[in-house]
Amino acid sequence: MKNKLLITGGAGCLGSSIVDKYLSKGYTILVLDNFATGKKQNLPDTSNLRVVDGSVVDADLVNVLVKEFRPTIVINSAAAYKDPTNWREDVETNTIGSINIAKACLENGVEKIINFQTALNYGRPDTTPIPITAASKPFTSYGISKAAGEQFLLNSGLNVISLRLANICGPRLAIGPIPTFYTRLKEGKNCFCSDSLRDFLDMEDFLNILHIAITQQIPKGAYNVSTGVGSSIKEVFDEVVIHLGISAPEVPIVAVGADDVKEVVLDPSYTENIFNWKAKYNFKQTIKRQLEWYDKYGVTDIFSHLAVPKK
């Protein structure tokens, strides 16, 4: 039987990088994407790839695609996050969409689902780095809806591996402070840094652990995927300044907003043990590789799961 991947949200940053990797390995791939944040031009035109313009919210479509394509693995990379006030869209995509995927896989005998989960699942953590055993207590629309979707999947009876992800950097990254700083500083615009701490993971490290999840028998459940090392947003800003070779103006450090979290750093120790994996790129290397990609290909979009600050 051929290796066949169905990737929801396959035209986004993560999904398209997965497509690139597994087409080169001879996989047959079906992408389902509504292109709310992903782009068709992120995907190559090749006989081993079929792209369907549609949504995981459409239960009938999801079931038909799973039934006809018969994937060996479904990778759920679909997520709604770009409008934090659109609770309905978040719930429909992140929760109902996950239910639709689970039901289609149950009905059609799919052997494995790999789900991508946000670290905002943990809400405001009691301690950092955040262990996999920490309570799930999200408070934003994105976090709540993604946490609910993950729980439906994990309790579906299917073989589900849910990867709770750090901030992944790589080709076509269109969310967060890195593309924001890069774009604004190149245009001579001012920036500000939130007083927060995040962990950053290189795309190559992410794809390496994903390959283990795809090809090996890993116990079902949830896993933190991270370097385990936190860096401030000001440190990100400084790396962009150094890379661009500019003299940046003094940048204000502002308190995190009501919809944000001050420190989100995941503890990957359990994952490292189970997967026999460890990230090889450190913070500076990861940011440098991201900025070099922007130098070559540019920044096409910038999204955020945070509300626009009130003036």
Secondary structure, DSSP 4 states (H G I P E B T S, - for coil): ---EEEEETTTSHHHHHHHHHHHTTT-EEEEEE--SS--GGGS---TTEEEEE--TT-HHHHHHHHHHH--SEEEE-----S-TT-HHHHIIIIIIHHHHHHHHHHHHT--EEEEEEEGGGG-S-SSSSBPTTSPP---SHHHHHHHHHHHHHHTSSS-EEEEEE-EEE-TT--BSHHHHHHHHHHTT----EES-EE-EEEHHHHHHHHHHHHHS-PPSEEEEES-S--EEHHHHHHHHHHHHT--PPP--EEPPPTTS-SEE-B--HHHHHHHT------HHHHHHHHHHHHHHH-----B-SSPPPP-
